[in-house]
Amino acid sequence: MKAIRVYQTLFEYDGPQVFEARDRIGGHYVGVMAPEDHEDWQSEFLVVGVEPERLRQFRAGIIDLRTLLLESAPDLRYRGALPTRFEAEFELQPLDAGAIDDGLLPQPGFRLHEAPARDAVVQQAQASNNLVLRVSVEPPEAATEHRIHATTLAEFLHRIQVLVKRAHGFVTRGQDASMRHSGEDRLDVVVPAAAGSFELVLEAQRGDLFGDRLRPAMELLDKLLGDTKEPTSASDAVAQYRGHLAAAYLRLLRFLSEHDTGLRYAWAAPQSERASGCAISHSEASALMSRLSEVEDLGRERVILEGTFERFDRRKGQWGLHTESGLRRGGVENPGTSLDGLQVGARYCFHCDEEIEQAYVTGKEKRVLVLRHHEEAQS
């Protein structure tokens, strides 16, 4: 008896039609939905074991699905029905005699992509069925040999990840929380570095169609990083993203400036016709960082909290407000902002600036709230 688990959907139409699966020891499989009119195969899938390289070729559009199925080993052909919970493990039954009925096979020519991509980034996105981001930096230590300081690499990855996360948060504001998936704004390093330059290859964290979820965020980054030649006009464009996204952008520029390096990147999603991306030089990053540093409160997100006043430490200038999401704590930065006269247990609206501090290694976030002004909550 063979047990497998769905790894990702490769083709979908009113439900999964073609999927990739893995067994407990990492074996690769492809499942294909049986035609509705095929007798004795109602709601079942033909599942075959495949070589990783042939699977990659299918995902990249180099071979068609029929070829992939027919080239599978006869003793690795099965049938089975998907479980109620898509992510659950399920058992397969060996196919009688290992032969595949012609009625179960797709027509010749069915490919995930009409033709193999010429662009290397698009080809990689198609082969992995995921959004791929290739980024490269050229710090001074990479000038004579293929190396980068570990601390520089850690900070670089952190800055890229945070910027993508903030862009994703910006484009999904107001979206129902139930529509989001854990990890959809995160990236994984899949190739440490490419020969000849210090280049990293990252992918959206593995999950069903997560790459498409990150596409709007990457398109927003193209807008932010694509026009850096003129600092004044570029800073005006960035100002419309005031808050956490602008703060992450400014910190990336500061990283490039302080480490004497530029940045080049290209990205593609599985359905992209060609890769997108841009480059920013060290001098452009430095000039734009200087200009943006002059914009007051650019990196602060405006937040309004409503809740019950809990506490105030006059000596430390700290307060607590019990909201629907729990107890929120913050400070008072402006000496002119006073909490004198507020009553413990009464309801207020606190208008705050929020900054996010994030650790490089753990990624743990600390949100710092600074009160600007307050008012009584409307009953």
Rosetta blueprint (number, residue, H / E / L):
1 M L
2 K E
3 A E
4 I E
5 R E
6 V E
7 Y E
8 Q E
9 T E
10 L E
11 F E
12 E E
13 Y L
14 D L
15 G L
16 P E
17 Q E
18 V E
19 F E
20 E E
21 A E
22 R E
23 D E
24 R L
25 I L
26 G L
27 G L
28 H E
29 Y E
30 V E
31 G E
32 V E
33 M E
34 A L
35 P L
36 E L
37 D L
38 H L
39 E L
40 D L
41 W L
42 Q L
43 S L
44 E L
45 F E
46 L E
47 V E
48 V E
49 G E
50 V L
51 E L
52 P H
53 E H
54 R H
55 L H
56 R H
57 Q H
58 F H
59 R H
60 A L
61 G L
62 I L
63 I L
64 D L
65 L H
66 R H
67 T H
68 L H
69 L H
70 L H
71 E L
72 S L
73 A L
74 P H
75 D H
76 L H
77 R E
78 Y E
79 R E
80 G E
81 A L
82 L L
83 P L
84 T L
85 R L
86 F L
87 E L
88 A L
89 E L
90 F E
91 E E
92 L E
93 Q E
94 P E
95 L L
96 D H
97 A H
98 G H
99 A L
100 I L
101 D L
102 D H
103 G H
104 L H
105 L L
106 P L
107 Q L
108 P L
109 G L
110 F L
111 R L
112 L L
113 H L
114 E L
115 A L
116 P L
117 A L
118 R L
119 D L
120 A H
121 V H
122 V H
123 Q H
124 Q H
125 A H
126 Q H
127 A H
128 S H
129 N L
130 N L
131 L L
132 V E
133 L E
134 R E
135 V E
136 S E
137 V E
138 E L
139 P L
140 P H
141 E H
142 A H
143 A L
144 T L
145 E L
146 H L
147 R L
148 I L
149 H L
150 A H
151 T H
152 T H
153 L H
154 A H
155 E H
156 F H
157 L H
158 H H
159 R H
160 I H
161 Q H
162 V H
163 L H
164 V H
165 K H
166 R H
167 A H
168 H H
169 G H
170 F H
171 V H
172 T L
173 R L
174 G L
175 Q L
176 D L
177 A H
178 S H
179 M H
180 R L
181 H L
182 S L
183 G L
184 E L
185 D L
186 R L
187 L E
188 D E
189 V E
190 V E
191 V E
192 P L
193 A L
194 A L
195 A L
196 G L
197 S L
198 F E
199 E E
200 L E
201 V E
202 L E
203 E E
204 A E
205 Q L
206 R L
207 G L
208 D L
209 L L
210 F H
211 G H
212 D H
213 R H
214 L H
215 R H
216 P H
217 A H
218 M H
219 E H
220 L H
221 L H
222 D H
223 K H
224 L H
225 L H
226 G H
227 D L
228 T L
229 K L
230 E L
231 P H
232 T H
233 S H
234 A H
235 S H
236 D H
237 A H
238 V H
239 A H
240 Q L
241 Y L
242 R L
243 G L
244 H H
245 L H
246 A H
247 A H
248 A H
249 Y H
250 L H
251 R H
252 L H
253 L H
254 R H
255 F H
256 L H
257 S H
258 E H
259 H L
260 D L
261 T L
262 G L
263 L E
264 R E
265 Y E
266 A E
267 W E
268 A E
269 A L
270 P L
271 Q L
272 S L
273 E L
274 R L
275 A L
276 S E
277 G E
278 C E
279 A E
280 I E
281 S L
282 H H
283 S H
284 E H
285 A H
286 S H
287 A H
288 L H
289 M H
290 S H
291 R H
292 L H
293 S L
294 E L
295 V L
296 E L
297 D L
298 L L
299 G L
300 R L
301 E E
302 R E
303 V E
304 I E
305 L E
306 E E
307 G E
308 T E
309 F E
310 E E
311 R E
312 F E
313 D E
314 R L
315 R L
316 K L
317 G L
318 Q E
319 W E
320 G E
321 L E
322 H E
323 T E
324 E L
325 S L
326 G E
327 L E
328 R E
329 R E
330 G E
331 G E
332 V E
333 E L
334 N L
335 P L
336 G L
337 T L
338 S L
339 L L
340 D L
341 G L
342 L L
343 Q L
344 V L
345 G L
346 A L
347 R E
348 Y E
349 C E
350 F E
351 H E
352 C E
353 D E
354 E E
355 E E
356 I E
357 E E
358 Q E
359 A L
360 Y L
361 V L
362 T L
363 G L
364 K L
365 E E
366 K E
367 R E
368 V E
369 L E
370 V E
371 L E
372 R E
373 H E
374 H E
375 E E
376 E E
377 A L
378 Q L
379 S L
